[in-house]
Amino acid sequence: MPNFGHMTTIEIPALRTFRPGDPGYDDHRLGWNRTIDLRPAVVAVAERPSDVRAAVLAARTRDLPLAVQATGHGTVAGADGALLLKTSAMADIEIDPTRGVARVGPGAIWTDVNRAAGRFGLAGLAGRCGTVGVTGYTLGGGQSWLSRTFGFAADSMVSAEVVTADGTMLTASAREHPDLFWALRGGGGNFGVVTSLEFGLYPAGRVYAGMSFYPLERARAVLDAYRQWAPDEPWQMNTAVLLLRLPPAPVVPEHLRGRRVLAIRAFHHGDDGRPALGPLLAAAGPPLVDAFAPRTFADAAIATNGPDAPPMANRQEFEMFHDLPGDALDAIVEAGADDSPLAFVEVRHWGGAMAHPAPGAGPAGHRDVPFSVMAVGPYPNADRSVVDAHLDRLRDRLAPHATGGTFLTLLTDPTRTRSAFTDANWTRLRALKRVWDPDNVFHLNHNIPPADSNGKALR
């Protein structure tokens, strides 16, 4: 049980720090989404678990708000006047091929884990973007190209070393602090700072994967075929259908650069997934680029996602659906039309192993919901009105069909955090927050407020 009685004896630690005006301050403070302009009072860089503990205690004794950031992809709240704890330097990776597990520091990214595990024919339930941090992604649930096959990334967690709100350093697992372990598997960064994460790996020496492109005019037919095909999609297959504008990047064929196209993403845990894709490919017709092929897992992750986008200002909308009726499909097609300012609109099928977790699984996700729609619009300049109007229109068109639920690692609006959880899981998470962080130290995130003794939220 946390105990805060000794807090006044702790002094500010001698960590590597950056304050406003210092060289390197701007490099360390910014997250990936540049619409959030973090202005912390000080940035403290952790290089070992004891640094994390020292920073947590320093924030408590100085009465500073505390924010935690690794790669910055998951930053959703401001940190003005806060102590911003950076864990990106703690990027160690250990692969145990005998046990089939990986152990990583909080700064490790998926590209490096993919390469390290791939040497042994293994793979983690990696994020779609290789530069995303493993730990924050996993704590938020984590939906992978292998999640229909093996479940959420949070479901694969074996143990976590954690610094709690009172500076205690402990290990959470199924045997040690099992209530905290449950909360960490989908509850985000609300219950402590994870300094080491251990998670399961899966055999994936070769997979059949890629992202193939088709004329945009085939979008409506393919989306309709996808909606009908998805309920019978084999668990070995993980897919999404997108309407996107291809970037002017060298990896894109020259004649397609800057063009809006329809894309089918597929990731099959096996040598050949093309037969299973038959109905979608028939609806799509002749491809502009056929990129489905057997690949190593690390190469497949890059080929299926495309190049990672650099940090930018953007807005992201994400909703979940039990079904996608014709009006919803029409709205998606209109949102991704040739004149669209959006980077992409994606329809994704969930289900599979995500919907059938092992007993005792954590609070990640709405496991019974089969579809999601995500739309991302980059802001090209200070005038955001065109992008916002387009996304507002899509959101309003989809609202009558959406469940109202979301998924934590894909949610960018911190006012909707509750929507990422079932009612039962939300209630249990608030009760555990009262145990492990009663003062809501870890609140500059997708915050789960502690409950009072009657179960009522304190904040």
C-alpha positions in Angstrom: 0.0 0.0 0.0 1.5 3.4 -1.0 2.6 5.6 1.9 3.3 9.3 1.4 4.4 10.2 5.0 8.1 10.5 4.2 7.8 12.8 1.2 9.1 15.9 2.9 12.6 14.5 3.4 13.3 14.1 -0.3 15.5 16.7 -2.0 15.6 17.6 -5.7 18.0 15.1 -7.4 21.0 16.0 -9.6 19.5 14.8 -12.9 20.4 16.1 -16.3 17.9 18.8 -16.8 16.8 21.4 -19.3 15.0 24.6 -18.5 13.4 27.2 -20.8 16.2 29.0 -22.7 18.6 26.1 -22.3 20.1 24.5 -25.5 18.2 21.3 -26.0 15.1 22.3 -24.1 12.9 22.5 -27.3 14.2 19.2 -28.6 13.2 17.4 -25.4 9.9 19.1 -24.6 8.0 18.5 -27.9 5.8 15.5 -28.5 5.0 14.0 -31.9 1.7 16.0 -32.5 2.8 19.6 -32.6 -0.7 20.9 -31.9 0.3 20.3 -28.3 3.0 22.9 -27.3 4.5 21.6 -24.1 6.1 24.3 -21.9 7.3 22.5 -18.8 9.2 24.3 -16.1 12.0 21.7 -16.3 12.7 18.6 -18.4 14.5 15.8 -16.4 16.2 13.1 -18.5 16.2 9.7 -16.9 18.9 7.2 -17.8 18.2 4.5 -15.1 15.3 3.5 -12.8 16.7 5.4 -9.9 16.5 8.6 -12.0 12.8 7.9 -12.6 12.3 7.5 -8.9 14.2 10.7 -8.1 12.2 12.7 -10.6 8.9 11.5 -9.3 9.9 12.4 -5.8 11.3 15.8 -6.9 8.0 16.7 -8.5 6.1 15.7 -5.3 8.3 17.7 -3.0 8.3 20.8 -5.2 4.6 20.5 -5.8 5.1 20.4 -9.5 2.8 18.7 -11.9 4.5 15.6 -13.4 4.4 14.6 -17.1 6.1 11.5 -18.6 7.2 11.2 -22.2 9.4 8.8 -24.2 8.9 9.2 -28.0 6.0 11.7 -27.5 3.5 9.8 -29.7 1.1 9.4 -26.8 1.3 13.0 -25.6 -2.3 14.3 -25.3 -2.2 16.9 -22.5 -0.2 20.1 -21.9 2.5 20.3 -19.3 2.9 24.0 -18.6 4.9 24.6 -15.4 5.4 20.8 -15.0 8.4 18.6 -14.5 8.6 16.6 -17.7 10.3 13.3 -17.2 11.9 12.0 -20.4 12.6 8.3 -20.6 13.7 8.0 -24.2 17.4 7.4 -23.2 16.3 4.1 -21.4 16.1 2.2 -24.7 17.7 -1.1 -23.8 16.3 -4.3 -25.4 16.9 -7.9 -24.3 15.5 -10.9 -26.2 15.2 -14.3 -24.5 14.5 -16.7 -27.4 14.3 -19.7 -25.0 11.4 -18.2 -23.0 10.1 -16.3 -26.0 10.0 -13.0 -24.2 11.5 -9.5 -24.6 12.5 -7.1 -21.9 12.7 -3.4 -22.8 13.3 -0.1 -21.2 10.6 2.7 -21.5 12.5 4.4 -24.3 12.7 1.4 -26.7 10.9 1.7 -30.0 9.2 -1.0 -32.1 11.6 -0.8 -35.1 14.5 -1.8 -32.8 12.5 -4.6 -31.1 11.3 -5.9 -34.5 14.9 -6.2 -35.7 16.2 -7.8 -32.4 13.4 -10.3 -32.1 13.5 -11.1 -35.8 17.0 -12.6 -35.6 15.3 -15.5 -33.7 12.2 -15.7 -36.0 10.1 -14.0 -33.3 7.9 -10.9 -33.2 6.1 -8.8 -30.6 2.7 -7.4 -31.1 4.3 -4.3 -32.6 2.8 -0.9 -33.2 2.1 -0.1 -36.8 4.5 2.9 -36.7 8.0 1.7 -36.0 9.1 4.9 -34.1 6.3 4.5 -31.5 7.5 3.7 -28.0 6.9 0.1 -26.9 6.0 0.8 -23.3 3.4 3.6 -23.7 1.8 1.7 -26.6 1.5 -1.5 -24.6 0.2 0.2 -21.5 -2.6 1.8 -23.6 -3.6 -1.6 -25.0 -1.7 -1.7 -28.3 -3.4 -3.0 -31.5 -0.9 -4.7 -33.8 -0.7 -6.2 -37.2 -0.8 -9.5 -35.4 -3.5 -8.7 -32.8 -6.3 -10.6 -34.5 -4.0 -13.6 -34.3 -2.6 -13.1 -30.8 -4.5 -10.4 -29.0 -3.7 -6.9 -27.8 -0.1 -6.0 -26.9 -1.3 -5.5 -23.3 -2.5 -9.1 -23.3 1.1 -10.3 -23.9 2.6 -8.4 -20.9 4.5 -10.7 -18.5 5.7 -8.2 -15.9 6.5 -4.6 -15.4 9.0 -2.8 -13.1 7.2 0.3 -11.9 7.9 3.5 -9.9 4.7 4.3 -8.1 3.4 7.7 -7.1 5.2 7.6 -3.7 8.5 6.6 -5.2 8.2 2.9 -4.5 10.0 0.6 -7.0 8.3 -2.7 -7.4 7.5 -5.4 -9.9 3.9 -6.1 -11.0 3.0 -9.4 -12.5 0.3 -12.1 -12.2 1.9 -13.1 -8.9 3.2 -9.8 -7.5 0.7 -7.0 -7.1 -1.8 -8.6 -9.5 -4.3 -5.8 -9.1 -1.7 -3.3 -10.3 -0.7 -5.7 -13.1 -4.3 -5.9 -14.3 -4.6 -2.1 -14.4 -1.3 -1.6 -16.3 -2.6 -3.9 -19.1 -4.6 -1.2 -20.8 -4.9 1.6 -18.2 -2.2 3.7 -19.7 0.2 5.7 -17.6 -2.1 6.3 -14.7 -0.6 4.0 -12.1 3.1 4.6 -12.2 6.1 5.0 -14.4 7.2 1.7 -16.0 11.0 1.4 -16.1 11.2 -2.1 -17.6 8.6 -4.1 -19.5 8.6 -7.8 -20.2 6.2 -9.2 -22.8 5.7 -12.3 -24.9 7.0 -12.9 -28.4 5.5 -15.1 -31.1 6.9 -17.2 -33.9 6.8 -15.0 -37.0 9.9 -15.7 -39.1 8.0 -15.1 -42.4 4.6 -13.5 -43.0 2.5 -12.6 -46.0 1.9 -8.9 -46.0 1.9 -5.6 -47.7 -0.1 -2.6 -48.8 -1.5 -2.7 -52.4 -3.0 0.3 -54.2 -6.1 0.5 -56.4 -8.0 3.3 -58.2 -10.0 5.5 -55.8 -13.1 4.8 -57.8 -13.2 1.3 -56.4 -13.5 2.5 -52.8 -17.2 2.1 -52.3 -17.3 -1.4 -53.8 -14.3 -2.6 -51.7 -15.7 -1.1 -48.5 -19.0 -2.9 -49.0 -17.2 -6.1 -49.8 -15.0 -5.6 -46.7 -18.0 -5.1 -44.4 -19.5 -8.4 -45.6 -16.2 -10.4 -45.7 -14.9 -9.3 -42.3 -17.0 -11.6 -40.1 -15.4 -14.6 -41.7 -11.9 -13.2 -41.8 -9.5 -15.9 -40.4 -7.7 -15.1 -37.2 -4.4 -15.4 -39.1 -5.3 -12.4 -41.2 -5.2 -8.7 -40.1 -6.5 -6.1 -42.5 -7.5 -2.5 -43.1 -8.9 -0.6 -46.0 -7.8 3.0 -46.6 -8.5 6.0 -48.8 -5.3 8.0 -48.7 -3.1 10.5 -50.5 0.3 8.9 -51.2 3.2 11.0 -50.1 5.9 12.4 -52.5 8.3 9.9 -51.1 11.0 7.9 -52.9 9.4 4.6 -51.8 6.2 5.5 -53.7 6.2 4.9 -57.5 6.7 8.2 -59.3 3.4 8.1 -61.2 1.5 7.7 -57.9 3.2 10.4 -55.8 0.7 12.8 -54.4 -2.3 10.9 -55.9 -5.3 9.8 -53.8 -5.8 6.0 -54.0 -7.6 3.1 -52.4 -5.3 0.8 -50.3 -5.8 -2.6 -48.9 -3.4 -3.5 -46.0 -3.0 -7.1 -45.2 -0.8 -9.0 -42.7 -1.2 -12.8 -42.7 0.5 -15.0 -40.1 1.6 -17.6 -42.6 3.2 -18.0 -46.0 0.3 -17.1 -48.3 -2.8 -15.1 -47.4 -3.9 -14.2 -50.9 -6.6 -16.9 -51.1 -8.3 -15.5 -48.0 -8.3 -12.0 -49.5 -10.1 -13.2 -52.7 -13.4 -11.3 -52.2 -11.6 -8.0 -51.5 -9.3 -8.4 -54.4 -12.1 -9.2 -56.7 -14.0 -6.1 -55.7 -10.9 -4.0 -56.1 -10.1 -5.1 -59.6 -6.7 -4.7 -61.3 -4.2 -3.0 -58.8 -2.1 0.0 -59.5 0.5 -1.6 -57.4 0.4 -5.2 -56.0 2.7 -5.3 -53.0 1.5 -8.4 -51.2 4.4 -10.8 -50.7 6.1 -13.1 -48.2 8.4 -11.1 -46.0 10.3 -11.1 -42.7 8.2 -9.6 -39.9 10.4 -6.5 -39.7 10.2 -5.9 -43.4 6.5 -6.6 -43.4 5.8 -4.1 -40.7 7.4 -1.4 -42.9 5.8 -2.5 -46.1 2.3 -2.7 -44.6 2.4 0.6 -42.8 4.6 2.7 -45.2 7.2 5.2 -44.0 6.6 6.7 -40.6 5.4 10.3 -40.7 7.6 12.9 -39.1 6.3 15.0 -36.2 3.6 17.4 -37.4 0.5 19.3 -36.3 -2.6 17.2 -37.1 -6.0 16.2 -35.9 -7.1 12.6 -35.5 -10.7 11.2 -35.2 -11.4 7.7 -34.1 -14.7 5.8 -33.6 -15.8 2.2 -33.3 -18.8 0.5 -34.9 -20.8 -2.7 -34.6 -21.7 -2.3 -38.2 -21.0 0.0 -41.1 -24.3 0.6 -43.0 -24.4 2.2 -46.4 -24.7 5.8 -45.1 -21.5 5.3 -43.1 -19.6 3.9 -46.1 -20.8 6.8 -48.2 -19.5 9.3 -45.6 -16.1 7.5 -45.6 -15.9 7.6 -49.4 -16.8 11.3 -49.5 -14.2 12.1 -46.8 -11.5 10.5 -48.8 -12.4 12.0 -52.2 -9.8 13.5 -54.5 -10.2 17.0 -53.1 -9.9 15.8 -49.4 -7.3 17.6 -47.2 -7.0 14.4 -45.1 -4.0 12.2 -45.1 -6.1 9.1 -44.9 -9.4 7.6 -43.8 -9.0 4.0 -42.5 -11.6 1.2 -41.9 -10.1 -1.5 -39.7 -11.5 -4.9 -38.7 -10.8 -6.0 -35.1 -12.2 -9.2 -33.5 -10.3 -12.5 -33.6 -8.0 -13.1 -30.6 -8.7 -9.6 -29.3 -12.4 -10.6 -28.8 -11.4 -13.8 -27.0 -8.9 -13.0 -24.3 -7.5 -15.3 -21.7 -9.1 -15.2 -18.2 -7.9 -12.3 -16.2 -7.1 -10.1 -19.2 -6.6 -6.4 -18.5 -9.0 -3.5 -19.2 -7.8 -2.8 -22.8 -10.5 -2.1 -25.3 -14.1 -2.8 -26.2 -13.5 -6.3 -27.3 -16.9 -7.0 -28.7 -16.7 -4.2 -31.3 -15.6 -5.4 -34.8 -14.9 -2.1 -36.8 -13.2 1.2 -36.4 -12.8 4.3 -38.6 -9.9 6.6 -38.1 -9.2 9.8 -40.1 -6.2 12.0 -39.8 -5.8 15.5 -41.2 -2.5 17.3 -41.1 -2.6 21.0 -40.6 -0.6 22.6 -43.4 -0.4 26.0 -41.7 -1.9 28.1 -38.9 -5.3 28.1 -40.6 -6.9 24.8 -39.5 -10.4 25.6 -40.6 -10.5 23.6 -43.8 -9.2 20.4 -42.1 -11.4 20.9 -39.1 -14.5 21.4 -41.2 -13.8 18.2 -43.2 -13.3 16.1 -40.1 -16.3 17.7 -38.3 -18.5 16.7 -41.3 -17.2 13.1 -41.2 -17.6 12.8 -37.5 -21.2 14.1 -37.6 -22.1 11.7 -40.5 -20.7 8.7 -38.6 -22.0 9.6 -35.2 -25.5 7.9 -35.5 -23.7 4.6 -36.3 -20.8 4.8 -33.8 -20.8 3.0 -30.5 -19.3 6.0 -28.6 -16.4 3.7 -27.6 -12.7 4.4 -28.4 -9.3 2.8 -28.0 -6.8 4.4 -25.7 -3.7 4.3 -27.9 -5.6 5.7 -30.9 -7.5 8.3 -28.9 -6.2 11.9 -29.0 -8.9 13.7 -27.0 -8.2 13.4 -23.3 -11.8 14.5 -22.5 -13.0 11.2 -23.9 -10.7 8.9 -21.8 -13.7 7.1 -20.2 -14.9 6.1 -23.6 -11.9 3.8 -24.0 -13.2 1.4 -21.3 -16.3 -0.6 -20.5 -18.3 0.6 -17.5 -17.1 -2.3 -15.3 -13.4 -1.7 -16.1 -13.7 2.0 -15.6 -15.2 1.5 -12.2 -12.4 -1.0 -11.2 -9.7 1.3 -12.6 -10.9 4.3 -10.6 -10.9 2.1 -7.4 -7.3 1.0 -8.1 -6.3 4.5 -8.9 -7.4 5.5 -5.4 -5.1 2.7 -4.0 -2.0 3.5 -6.1 -2.2 7.2 -6.9 -4.8 8.8 -4.6 -3.5 12.3 -5.2 -3.7 11.8 -9.0 0.0 12.6 -9.5 -0.1 10.8 -12.9 -2.8 13.0 -14.5 -1.2 14.7 -17.5 -2.3 11.9 -19.7 -5.5 10.1 -20.6 -6.4 10.4 -17.0 -8.4 8.0 -14.9 -9.3 9.9 -11.7 -9.3 8.2 -8.4 -12.6 7.4 -6.7 -13.5 8.5 -3.2 -14.7 5.9 -0.7 -18.2 6.0 -2.3 -16.9 5.3 -5.8 -17.3 8.9 -6.9 -14.5 10.5 -9.0 -12.4 13.0 -7.1 -11.3 14.9 -10.3 
